[in-house]
């Protein structure tokens, strides 16, 4: 079996006995004896022979080699697994960021409402005869008017968003 494998692999590589002998640093007659089955290479020579013929030693010895699925499929599978893991982590990170953004928005709305109620709209006591104070007072009154009406809607939306993006499970 070894002799037939050496001969078949040598021919498949397009090498003559002489060329193989030169690559292995042996004489041509040695290669001929291996191929005729009159002698066998030692362990070191088997390794050199397998490297030269680019085949595993077990194939030289005639052992049946169980071929796995092509490396391409395995490599693609591993890449897809890594990509899926990265995408899952990115999705979880975005979910967490969005969740805490909603929580922060709700807290900001509550703090702003508390601040406005404690502040008590002092601009209403200002003398609006000064044009600059009139503009600032009007701006503050407009902001307060809009904020007080929109704050409940924004707060409810923020809490709904925080509830929707919470971790399930």
ChimeraX attribute file (.defattr): number of C-alpha atoms within 10 A of each C-alpha:
attribute: neighborCount
match mode: 1-to-1
recipient: residues
	/A:1	11
	/A:2	19
	/A:3	21
	/A:4	16
	/A:5	15
	/A:6	22
	/A:7	19
	/A:8	14
	/A:9	17
	/A:10	19
	/A:11	13
	/A:12	10
	/A:13	12
	/A:14	11
	/A:15	14
	/A:16	14
	/A:17	18
	/A:18	16
	/A:19	15
	/A:20	20
	/A:21	18
	/A:22	12
	/A:23	11
	/A:24	16
	/A:25	11
	/A:26	13
	/A:27	14
	/A:28	16
	/A:29	12
	/A:30	17
	/A:31	24
	/A:32	17
	/A:33	14
	/A:34	17
	/A:35	21
	/A:36	15
	/A:37	13
	/A:38	10
	/A:39	13
	/A:40	16
	/A:41	16
	/A:42	9
	/A:43	10
	/A:44	9
	/A:45	14
	/A:46	17
	/A:47	16
	/A:48	17
	/A:49	22
	/A:50	18
	/A:51	13
	/A:52	14
	/A:53	19
	/A:54	11
	/A:55	13
	/A:56	15
	/A:57	17
	/A:58	13
	/A:59	15
	/A:60	23
	/A:61	15
	/A:62	14
	/A:63	12
	/A:64	9
	/A:65	9
	/A:66	6
	/A:67	6
	/A:68	7
	/A:69	8
	/A:70	8
	/A:71	9
	/A:72	9
	/A:73	10
	/A:74	12
	/A:75	11
	/A:76	11
	/A:77	12
	/A:78	12
	/A:79	12
	/A:80	12
	/A:81	12
	/A:82	12
	/A:83	12
	/A:84	12
	/A:85	12
	/A:86	12
	/A:87	12
	/A:88	12
	/A:89	12
	/A:90	12
	/A:91	12
	/A:92	13
	/A:93	12
	/A:94	13
	/A:95	17
	/A:96	16
	/A:97	13
	/A:98	17
	/A:99	20
	/A:100	17
	/A:101	15
	/A:102	23
	/A:103	18
	/A:104	15
	/A:105	17
	/A:106	23
	/A:107	15
	/A:108	14
	/A:109	19
	/A:110	15
	/A:111	12
	/A:112	15
	/A:113	17
	/A:114	11
	/A:115	11
	/A:116	14
	/A:117	10
	/A:118	9
	/A:119	10
	/A:120	9
	/A:121	13
	/A:122	9
	/A:123	16
	/A:124	12
	/A:125	8
	/A:126	11
	/A:127	11
	/A:128	15
	/A:129	8
	/A:130	9
	/A:131	10
	/A:132	10
	/A:133	14
	/A:134	15
	/A:135	12
	/A:136	13
	/A:137	20
	/A:138	15
	/A:139	12
	/A:140	16
	/A:141	15
	/A:142	12
	/A:143	11
	/A:144	15
	/A:145	11
	/A:146	11
	/A:147	17
	/A:148	15
	/A:149	10
	/A:150	12
	/A:151	17
	/A:152	15
	/A:153	12
	/A:154	16
	/A:155	19
	/A:156	12
	/A:157	15
	/A:158	22
	/A:159	19
	/A:160	14
	/A:161	18
	/A:162	22
	/A:163	14
	/A:164	14
	/A:165	17
	/A:166	13
	/A:167	11
	/A:168	6
	/A:169	3
